[in-house]
Amino acid sequence: MLEKNSRKVVEHVKSYYRELYRGKINPTVKVCSGSVLARRLGYSLELLDWLTDHDFPWDYIHPCGNPVRKGLFEPGDFVLNLGCGIGLDACALMFEATEELKAEVGYVVVNVDVVSEVLERACRWVASLRELPDDFTLLWVCADALKLPFTHETFDVVLMNGVFNVFPDKKLLLEELRRVIKKGGRLVIADIFVSTSLPDYVKTEPDAWAWCIAGALTEEEFFELLRSSGFGPCRGLDKEAIDDAFYRGVFAAERVS
Ligand SMILES: C[S@@+](CC[C@H](N)C(=O)[O-])C[C@H]1O[C@@H](n2cnc3c(N)ncnc32)[C@H](O)[C@@H]1O
């Protein structure tokens, strides 16, 4: 029964984002969006200016936090940006490679999303740039997070920004992530957390899974889930209250087993 409901939610979330990226629905929750949201989440002004100057399609971003920060990503890392959407975090890594590393050692970022339309839009935007930093590779792959087309122990880092919570069966997702992350590699998650328990209005809103709210965990549940899936210790990097019930958080953990 649980498995059947879980599959239904995964399919609902996919069709929600397909329609959203096609411009066929407007979220009924009023949230701040685009570059205003990115600024609020702490992406650097230099990055935002650079993206705006290069006609970045701001309408497509849906991040829950800013996970691109020093100490989490090492030059030369092979990074999976899972549920990448338009690829804001790949751009943040690219900008860092240009500005701070002087492009001496870049990154390889594999951007994966299940909606091909958003990947096509992202590719068109990247193609419009005159140049990418040397030694920086961006790849775009259309695939389902629960069935990734990569061999075991491929990535140094798996990054998910506003993606972890869209999955009801998080244990299943973590099994797949553990498979593709190298031992000692990192999992970086930006998402929404619940302070105590989910408010009732969330339970009756069918799109609340897509908004990362219905799948929100408490920190204790999250830590225990990661620990029992082979990741730890879990470091909290950033937290910001949204309202009395929810807050945003950025967390990182290593694959330890
Ligand atoms: C809240 S959005 C976050 C997008 C992006 N990380 C950002 O910061 O703008 C969730 C993303 O997860 C993708 N997604 C949903 N279900 C997925 C699945 N089963 N496999 C891969 N991606 C999925 C959606 O298409 C969407 O782009």
The ligand as an SDF file (V2000), in Angstrom:
LIG
                    3D

 27 29  0  0  0  0  0  0  0  0999 V2000
   11.9960   22.3120   -6.1700 C   0  0  0  0  0  0  0  0  0  0  0  0
   12.6290   21.9260   -7.7830 S   0  0  0  0  0  0  0  0  0  0  0  0
   14.3590   22.3140   -7.5350 C   0  0  0  0  0  0  0  0  0  0  0  0
   15.0700   22.5890   -8.8500 C   0  0  0  0  0  0  0  0  0  0  0  0
   16.5210   23.0580   -8.7160 C   0  0  0  0  0  0  0  0  0  0  0  0
   17.3170   22.2110   -7.8670 N   0  0  0  0  0  0  0  0  0  0  0  0
   16.6160   24.5080   -8.2920 C   0  0  0  0  0  0  0  0  0  0  0  0
   17.2620   24.7630   -7.2670 O   0  0  0  0  0  0  0  0  0  0  0  0
   16.0690   25.3710   -8.9970 O   0  0  0  0  0  0  0  0  0  0  0  0
   12.6150   20.1310   -7.8170 C   0  0  0  0  0  0  0  0  0  0  0  0
   13.2370   19.5320   -9.0750 C   0  0  0  0  0  0  0  0  0  0  0  0
   13.2590   18.1070   -8.9560 O   0  0  0  0  0  0  0  0  0  0  0  0
   12.9310   17.5470  -10.2220 C   0  0  0  0  0  0  0  0  0  0  0  0
   12.4010   16.1860  -10.0090 N   0  0  0  0  0  0  0  0  0  0  0  0
   11.1950   15.8490   -9.4870 C   0  0  0  0  0  0  0  0  0  0  0  0
   11.0700   14.5100   -9.4290 N   0  0  0  0  0  0  0  0  0  0  0  0
   12.2220   13.9870   -9.9350 C   0  0  0  0  0  0  0  0  0  0  0  0
   12.6930   12.6570  -10.1550 C   0  0  0  0  0  0  0  0  0  0  0  0
   11.9380   11.5930   -9.8410 N   0  0  0  0  0  0  0  0  0  0  0  0
   13.9370   12.4920  -10.6750 N   0  0  0  0  0  0  0  0  0  0  0  0
   14.7100   13.5770  -10.9940 C   0  0  0  0  0  0  0  0  0  0  0  0
   14.3060   14.8590  -10.8180 N   0  0  0  0  0  0  0  0  0  0  0  0
   13.0770   15.0630  -10.2910 C   0  0  0  0  0  0  0  0  0  0  0  0
   11.9020   18.5140  -10.7830 C   0  0  0  0  0  0  0  0  0  0  0  0
   11.7340   18.3930  -12.1780 O   0  0  0  0  0  0  0  0  0  0  0  0
   12.4850   19.8600  -10.3460 C   0  0  0  0  0  0  0  0  0  0  0  0
   13.3620   20.3870  -11.3010 O   0  0  0  0  0  0  0  0  0  0  0  0
  1  2  1  0
  2  3  1  0
  2 10  1  0
  3  4  1  0
  4  5  1  0
  5  6  1  0
  5  7  1  0
  7  8  2  0
  7  9  1  0
 10 11  1  0
 11 12  1  0
 11 26  1  0
 12 13  1  0
 13 14  1  0
 13 24  1  0
 14 15  1  0
 14 23  1  0
 15 16  2  0
 16 17  1  0
 17 18  1  0
 17 23  2  0
 18 19  1  0
 18 20  2  0
 20 21  1  0
 21 22  2  0
 22 23  1  0
 24 25  1  0
 24 26  1  0
 26 27  1  0
M  CHG  2   2   1   9  -1
M  END
$$$$
